[in-house]
Amino acid sequence: MIFQSILIDSDITKNAGLLDDYEEHLDELADLLVESASDERINSGALCDCGAGPVIMQCHDCTEYRATCVECFKTKHLNNPLHWAEVWQTSDGFFVRHDISMLNHTIQLGHSGALCPSSTGSRKFTIVHHSGVHATRVAFCGCHENPPNKTRQLMRARLFPATMKETKSAFTFTVLKECHLHNLESKKASYNYMGALRRLTDNSFTADDPYSNFLRSIRFWDYLTMLKRLGQMHGIDRLLPHRPEGNLVLYCPACPEPGFNSEPNASSVKTPEFLRHLNQIQRTLDGNFQCNQYKKNSNPDDVSLCKGKAHFPVDRDYRAYLKENPGSTEKSTCNYLKAVNKQDKKKFKNMAITGTVNAQCSHVFILSSVDLHYGEKCVIELCET
């Protein structure tokens, strides 16, 4: 404990010293911060290096971007059209941030940013990136198909469409990945993440709110990501025929799986007594009665995309099973059990789901789950030996 206390004191002292270093350079850092917001050639009448126009453009998303004219800015951002354009307003004396479409530029799909000879024409389009919500303009390629397959062109540009018909907005793959990681690491909700992106766009909340579209898109994005990572997009069922078809459950790599990480007939092979546990498959059940859901108005057609191929069963089939097995109504003669039953009724009042039960291995890899609807009551049926 004394040694640990010394280490903590040492870290505090070191951190205080580093903060002192910052304080010594406070004035210098303040000057450099103000300097980074502008360029000495701005508002000086200087021409761009190309000689075609005045220097009025900056990009704070690029590293060490040298101020340019409008045309050079568009040329340098053909493949980075979601960088914000900082445009100097001579009459007002300050920069105004614009989307690149405000510079009379259209994001052309299908040609790596270059012009398309058979373009379908410029149209308004909303793209949500990790830098903010961009009200921009997009043109689809009409070289190989007419009408163009908008979904294919957007996906090849790493843009996930918000709808499959009459698409007018999309989310970059980057913003979908970032939101997923933010949720895993800090439990940040999609609502708060979208709120932060709107503030990055304009801190007075004048940007469009893409929240409802985002909820739908990231839900399907997560499902597609799961299909890819679990091999279903690559036909993994051909290599693992002993597993359920279309399986979306992550199996424990340490548990014996005959034909995969252990001999197919491991049980019939003579195994020494002290090593028999290596071929033993252990399963446990664990209930969580705090994982509840209250009754609420919800869309009955809003069901899981996994359709019973992941941890939970198909909702329609499971509810049909519950109707056939409504639970025990046996009258109790024990006063203690009567009190418990009354307590359960009060505890789970107005709840649609009263808890969950997980089947898991000894390494806590969850194999299947099910919702409870009758308090803490459940029936265990032995399905596999």
Secondary structure as a PSIPRED ss2 file (coil, helix, strand):
# PSIPRED VFORMAT (PSIPRED V4.0)

   1 M C   1.000  0.000  0.000
   2 I H   0.000  1.000  0.000
   3 F H   0.000  1.000  0.000
   4 Q H   0.000  1.000  0.000
   5 S H   0.000  1.000  0.000
   6 I H   0.000  1.000  0.000
   7 L H   0.000  1.000  0.000
   8 I H   0.000  1.000  0.000
   9 D H   0.000  1.000  0.000
  10 S H   0.000  1.000  0.000
  11 D H   0.000  1.000  0.000
  12 I H   0.000  1.000  0.000
  13 T H   0.000  1.000  0.000
  14 K H   0.000  1.000  0.000
  15 N H   0.000  1.000  0.000
  16 A H   0.000  1.000  0.000
  17 G H   0.000  1.000  0.000
  18 L H   0.000  1.000  0.000
  19 L H   0.000  1.000  0.000
  20 D H   0.000  1.000  0.000
  21 D H   0.000  1.000  0.000
  22 Y H   0.000  1.000  0.000
  23 E H   0.000  1.000  0.000
  24 E H   0.000  1.000  0.000
  25 H C   1.000  0.000  0.000
  26 L H   0.000  1.000  0.000
  27 D H   0.000  1.000  0.000
  28 E H   0.000  1.000  0.000
  29 L H   0.000  1.000  0.000
  30 A H   0.000  1.000  0.000
  31 D H   0.000  1.000  0.000
  32 L H   0.000  1.000  0.000
  33 L H   0.000  1.000  0.000
  34 V H   0.000  1.000  0.000
  35 E H   0.000  1.000  0.000
  36 S C   1.000  0.000  0.000
  37 A C   1.000  0.000  0.000
  38 S C   1.000  0.000  0.000
  39 D C   1.000  0.000  0.000
  40 E C   1.000  0.000  0.000
  41 R C   1.000  0.000  0.000
  42 I C   1.000  0.000  0.000
  43 N C   1.000  0.000  0.000
  44 S C   1.000  0.000  0.000
  45 G C   1.000  0.000  0.000
  46 A C   1.000  0.000  0.000
  47 L E   0.000  0.000  1.000
  48 C C   1.000  0.000  0.000
  49 D C   1.000  0.000  0.000
  50 C C   1.000  0.000  0.000
  51 G C   1.000  0.000  0.000
  52 A C   1.000  0.000  0.000
  53 G C   1.000  0.000  0.000
  54 P E   0.000  0.000  1.000
  55 V C   1.000  0.000  0.000
  56 I C   1.000  0.000  0.000
  57 M E   0.000  0.000  1.000
  58 Q E   0.000  0.000  1.000
  59 C C   1.000  0.000  0.000
  60 H C   1.000  0.000  0.000
  61 D C   1.000  0.000  0.000
  62 C C   1.000  0.000  0.000
  63 T C   1.000  0.000  0.000
  64 E C   1.000  0.000  0.000
  65 Y C   1.000  0.000  0.000
  66 R C   1.000  0.000  0.000
  67 A C   1.000  0.000  0.000
  68 T E   0.000  0.000  1.000
  69 C C   1.000  0.000  0.000
  70 V H   0.000  1.000  0.000
  71 E H   0.000  1.000  0.000
  72 C H   0.000  1.000  0.000
  73 F H   0.000  1.000  0.000
  74 K H   0.000  1.000  0.000
  75 T H   0.000  1.000  0.000
  76 K H   0.000  1.000  0.000
  77 H C   1.000  0.000  0.000
  78 L C   1.000  0.000  0.000
  79 N C   1.000  0.000  0.000
  80 N C   1.000  0.000  0.000
  81 P C   1.000  0.000  0.000
  82 L C   1.000  0.000  0.000
  83 H C   1.000  0.000  0.000
  84 W C   1.000  0.000  0.000
  85 A E   0.000  0.000  1.000
  86 E E   0.000  0.000  1.000
  87 V E   0.000  0.000  1.000
  88 W E   0.000  0.000  1.000
  89 Q E   0.000  0.000  1.000
  90 T C   1.000  0.000  0.000
  91 S C   1.000  0.000  0.000
  92 D C   1.000  0.000  0.000
  93 G C   1.000  0.000  0.000
  94 F E   0.000  0.000  1.000
  95 F E   0.000  0.000  1.000
  96 V E   0.000  0.000  1.000
  97 R E   0.000  0.000  1.000
  98 H E   0.000  0.000  1.000
  99 D C   1.000  0.000  0.000
 100 I H   0.000  1.000  0.000
 101 S H   0.000  1.000  0.000
 102 M H   0.000  1.000  0.000
 103 L H   0.000  1.000  0.000
 104 N C   1.000  0.000  0.000
 105 H C   1.000  0.000  0.000
 106 T C   1.000  0.000  0.000
 107 I E   0.000  0.000  1.000
 108 Q E   0.000  0.000  1.000
 109 L C   1.000  0.000  0.000
 110 G C   1.000  0.000  0.000
 111 H C   1.000  0.000  0.000
 112 S C   1.000  0.000  0.000
 113 G C   1.000  0.000  0.000
 114 A C   1.000  0.000  0.000
 115 L C   1.000  0.000  0.000
 116 C C   1.000  0.000  0.000
 117 P C   1.000  0.000  0.000
 118 S C   1.000  0.000  0.000
 119 S C   1.000  0.000  0.000
 120 T C   1.000  0.000  0.000
 121 G C   1.000  0.000  0.000
 122 S C   1.000  0.000  0.000
 123 R E   0.000  0.000  1.000
 124 K E   0.000  0.000  1.000
 125 F E   0.000  0.000  1.000
 126 T E   0.000  0.000  1.000
 127 I E   0.000  0.000  1.000
 128 V E   0.000  0.000  1.000
 129 H E   0.000  0.000  1.000
 130 H C   1.000  0.000  0.000
 131 S C   1.000  0.000  0.000
 132 G E   0.000  0.000  1.000
 133 V E   0.000  0.000  1.000
 134 H E   0.000  0.000  1.000
 135 A E   0.000  0.000  1.000
 136 T E   0.000  0.000  1.000
 137 R E   0.000  0.000  1.000
 138 V E   0.000  0.000  1.000
 139 A E   0.000  0.000  1.000
 140 F C   1.000  0.000  0.000
 141 C C   1.000  0.000  0.000
 142 G C   1.000  0.000  0.000
 143 C C   1.000  0.000  0.000
 144 H C   1.000  0.000  0.000
 145 E C   1.000  0.000  0.000
 146 N C   1.000  0.000  0.000
 147 P C   1.000  0.000  0.000
 148 P C   1.000  0.000  0.000
 149 N C   1.000  0.000  0.000
 150 K H   0.000  1.000  0.000
 151 T H   0.000  1.000  0.000
 152 R H   0.000  1.000  0.000
 153 Q H   0.000  1.000  0.000
 154 L H   0.000  1.000  0.000
 155 M H   0.000  1.000  0.000
 156 R H   0.000  1.000  0.000
 157 A C   1.000  0.000  0.000
 158 R C   1.000  0.000  0.000
 159 L E   0.000  0.000  1.000
 160 F E   0.000  0.000  1.000
 161 P E   0.000  0.000  1.000
 162 A C   1.000  0.000  0.000
 163 T C   1.000  0.000  0.000
 164 M C   1.000  0.000  0.000
 165 K C   1.000  0.000  0.000
 166 E C   1.000  0.000  0.000
 167 T C   1.000  0.000  0.000
 168 K C   1.000  0.000  0.000
 169 S E   0.000  0.000  1.000
 170 A E   0.000  0.000  1.000
 171 F E   0.000  0.000  1.000
 172 T E   0.000  0.000  1.000
 173 F H   0.000  1.000  0.000
 174 T H   0.000  1.000  0.000
 175 V H   0.000  1.000  0.000
 176 L H   0.000  1.000  0.000
 177 K H   0.000  1.000  0.000
 178 E H   0.000  1.000  0.000
 179 C H   0.000  1.000  0.000
 180 H H   0.000  1.000  0.000
 181 L H   0.000  1.000  0.000
 182 H H   0.000  1.000  0.000
 183 N H   0.000  1.000  0.000
 184 L H   0.000  1.000  0.000
 185 E H   0.000  1.000  0.000
 186 S H   0.000  1.000  0.000
 187 K C   1.000  0.000  0.000
 188 K C   1.000  0.000  0.000
 189 A C   1.000  0.000  0.000
 190 S H   0.000  1.000  0.000
 191 Y H   0.000  1.000  0.000
 192 N H   0.000  1.000  0.000
 193 Y H   0.000  1.000  0.000
 194 M H   0.000  1.000  0.000
 195 G H   0.000  1.000  0.000
 196 A H   0.000  1.000  0.000
 197 L H   0.000  1.000  0.000
 198 R H   0.000  1.000  0.000
 199 R H   0.000  1.000  0.000
 200 L H   0.000  1.000  0.000
 201 T H   0.000  1.000  0.000
 202 D C   1.000  0.000  0.000
 203 N C   1.000  0.000  0.000
 204 S C   1.000  0.000  0.000
 205 F C   1.000  0.000  0.000
 206 T C   1.000  0.000  0.000
 207 A C   1.000  0.000  0.000
 208 D C   1.000  0.000  0.000
 209 D C   1.000  0.000  0.000
 210 P C   1.000  0.000  0.000
 211 Y H   0.000  1.000  0.000
 212 S H   0.000  1.000  0.000
 213 N H   0.000  1.000  0.000
 214 F H   0.000  1.000  0.000
 215 L H   0.000  1.000  0.000
 216 R H   0.000  1.000  0.000
 217 S H   0.000  1.000  0.000
 218 I H   0.000  1.000  0.000
 219 R H   0.000  1.000  0.000
 220 F H   0.000  1.000  0.000
 221 W H   0.000  1.000  0.000
 222 D H   0.000  1.000  0.000
 223 Y H   0.000  1.000  0.000
 224 L H   0.000  1.000  0.000
 225 T H   0.000  1.000  0.000
 226 M H   0.000  1.000  0.000
 227 L H   0.000  1.000  0.000
 228 K H   0.000  1.000  0.000
 229 R H   0.000  1.000  0.000
 230 L C   1.000  0.000  0.000
 231 G C   1.000  0.000  0.000
 232 Q H   0.000  1.000  0.000
 233 M H   0.000  1.000  0.000
 234 H H   0.000  1.000  0.000
 235 G C   1.000  0.000  0.000
 236 I H   0.000  1.000  0.000
 237 D H   0.000  1.000  0.000
 238 R H   0.000  1.000  0.000
 239 L C   1.000  0.000  0.000
 240 L C   1.000  0.000  0.000
 241 P C   1.000  0.000  0.000
 242 H C   1.000  0.000  0.000
 243 R C   1.000  0.000  0.000
 244 P C   1.000  0.000  0.000
 245 E C   1.000  0.000  0.000
 246 G C   1.000  0.000  0.000
 247 N C   1.000  0.000  0.000
 248 L C   1.000  0.000  0.000
 249 V C   1.000  0.000  0.000
 250 L C   1.000  0.000  0.000
 251 Y C   1.000  0.000  0.000
 252 C C   1.000  0.000  0.000
 253 P C   1.000  0.000  0.000
 254 A C   1.000  0.000  0.000
 255 C C   1.000  0.000  0.000
 256 P C   1.000  0.000  0.000
 257 E C   1.000  0.000  0.000
 258 P E   0.000  0.000  1.000
 259 G C   1.000  0.000  0.000
 260 F C   1.000  0.000  0.000
 261 N C   1.000  0.000  0.000
 262 S E   0.000  0.000  1.000
 263 E C   1.000  0.000  0.000
 264 P C   1.000  0.000  0.000
 265 N C   1.000  0.000  0.000
 266 A C   1.000  0.000  0.000
 267 S C   1.000  0.000  0.000
 268 S C   1.000  0.000  0.000
 269 V C   1.000  0.000  0.000
 270 K C   1.000  0.000  0.000
 271 T C   1.000  0.000  0.000
 272 P C   1.000  0.000  0.000
 273 E H   0.000  1.000  0.000
 274 F H   0.000  1.000  0.000
 275 L H   0.000  1.000  0.000
 276 R H   0.000  1.000  0.000
 277 H H   0.000  1.000  0.000
 278 L H   0.000  1.000  0.000
 279 N H   0.000  1.000  0.000
 280 Q C   1.000  0.000  0.000
 281 I C   1.000  0.000  0.000
 282 Q C   1.000  0.000  0.000
 283 R E   0.000  0.000  1.000
 284 T E   0.000  0.000  1.000
 285 L E   0.000  0.000  1.000
 286 D E   0.000  0.000  1.000
 287 G E   0.000  0.000  1.000
 288 N E   0.000  0.000  1.000
 289 F C   1.000  0.000  0.000
 290 Q C   1.000  0.000  0.000
 291 C C   1.000  0.000  0.000
 292 N C   1.000  0.000  0.000
 293 Q E   0.000  0.000  1.000
 294 Y E   0.000  0.000  1.000
 295 K C   1.000  0.000  0.000
 296 K C   1.000  0.000  0.000
 297 N C   1.000  0.000  0.000
 298 S C   1.000  0.000  0.000
 299 N C   1.000  0.000  0.000
 300 P C   1.000  0.000  0.000
 301 D C   1.000  0.000  0.000
 302 D C   1.000  0.000  0.000
 303 V C   1.000  0.000  0.000
 304 S C   1.000  0.000  0.000
 305 L C   1.000  0.000  0.000
 306 C C   1.000  0.000  0.000
 307 K C   1.000  0.000  0.000
 308 G C   1.000  0.000  0.000
 309 K C   1.000  0.000  0.000
 310 A C   1.000  0.000  0.000
 311 H C   1.000  0.000  0.000
 312 F C   1.000  0.000  0.000
 313 P C   1.000  0.000  0.000
 314 V C   1.000  0.000  0.000
 315 D H   0.000  1.000  0.000
 316 R H   0.000  1.000  0.000
 317 D H   0.000  1.000  0.000
 318 Y H   0.000  1.000  0.000
 319 R H   0.000  1.000  0.000
 320 A H   0.000  1.000  0.000
 321 Y H   0.000  1.000  0.000
 322 L H   0.000  1.000  0.000
 323 K H   0.000  1.000  0.000
 324 E H   0.000  1.000  0.000
 325 N C   1.000  0.000  0.000
 326 P C   1.000  0.000  0.000
 327 G C   1.000  0.000  0.000
 328 S C   1.000  0.000  0.000
 329 T C   1.000  0.000  0.000
 330 E C   1.000  0.000  0.000
 331 K C   1.000  0.000  0.000
 332 S C   1.000  0.000  0.000
 333 T C   1.000  0.000  0.000
 334 C C   1.000  0.000  0.000
 335 N H   0.000  1.000  0.000
 336 Y H   0.000  1.000  0.000
 337 L H   0.000  1.000  0.000
 338 K H   0.000  1.000  0.000
 339 A H   0.000  1.000  0.000
 340 V H   0.000  1.000  0.000
 341 N H   0.000  1.000  0.000
 342 K H   0.000  1.000  0.000
 343 Q H   0.000  1.000  0.000
 344 D H   0.000  1.000  0.000
 345 K H   0.000  1.000  0.000
 346 K H   0.000  1.000  0.000
 347 K H   0.000  1.000  0.000
 348 F C   1.000  0.000  0.000
 349 K C   1.000  0.000  0.000
 350 N C   1.000  0.000  0.000
 351 M E   0.000  0.000  1.000
 352 A E   0.000  0.000  1.000
 353 I E   0.000  0.000  1.000
 354 T C   1.000  0.000  0.000
 355 G E   0.000  0.000  1.000
 356 T E   0.000  0.000  1.000
 357 V E   0.000  0.000  1.000
 358 N E   0.000  0.000  1.000
 359 A E   0.000  0.000  1.000
 360 Q E   0.000  0.000  1.000
 361 C E   0.000  0.000  1.000
 362 S C   1.000  0.000  0.000
 363 H C   1.000  0.000  0.000
 364 V C   1.000  0.000  0.000
 365 F C   1.000  0.000  0.000
 366 I E   0.000  0.000  1.000
 367 L E   0.000  0.000  1.000
 368 S E   0.000  0.000  1.000
 369 S E   0.000  0.000  1.000
 370 V E   0.000  0.000  1.000
 371 D E   0.000  0.000  1.000
 372 L E   0.000  0.000  1.000
 373 H C   1.000  0.000  0.000
 374 Y C   1.000  0.000  0.000
 375 G C   1.000  0.000  0.000
 376 E C   1.000  0.000  0.000
 377 K C   1.000  0.000  0.000
 378 C C   1.000  0.000  0.000
 379 V C   1.000  0.000  0.000
 380 I C   1.000  0.000  0.000
 381 E C   1.000  0.000  0.000
 382 L C   1.000  0.000  0.000
 383 C C   1.000  0.000  0.000
 384 E C   1.000  0.000  0.000
 385 T C   1.000  0.000  0.000
